[in-house]
Amino acid sequence: MNFGDKNNVVVLSDVHIGTGAPTCWYQPSLHEPYLLAILDWVVEHASSIDQLVLLGDLFDFWTYPCEAELPSFSDIIAANPRVFGGGGGFARVLDALDGNVVYMTGNHDMNVTAADVAAIKGSDGKAVQFIDGALAA
């Protein structure tokens, strides 16, 4: 990474955040400290980072028991306030990168919409930008 200019892009994928149900791969008690450390690193190095790209499967809607009702996007956001809440990890990144955070869906979160992603905001109201993966292919 060439520190001192904003020519760097950080890519984060396959985090698979869910509600914390026992069948979810992402378990907040185990994985959240690592995710927050990555996001804090982005904030600390924001002077050299142009953009954070969330490249698919940030969320996971597949790893729930068959008999369970699948969570909504809002359920997952609410279950992870230190990551998605006001002052949470993504809010700090959005603030530090002046809103330069983009999101593309993967195969475990393909039902996430632009409206959903716009709910992830920094303290100044800038939101994560949704990129239609079909356009990028």
Helices and strands as residue ranges (DSSP letters): E 8-12, H 28-44, G 46-48, E 49-55, H 73-79, H 81-84, H 89-96, E 101-104, H 114-117, E 129-130, H 133-136
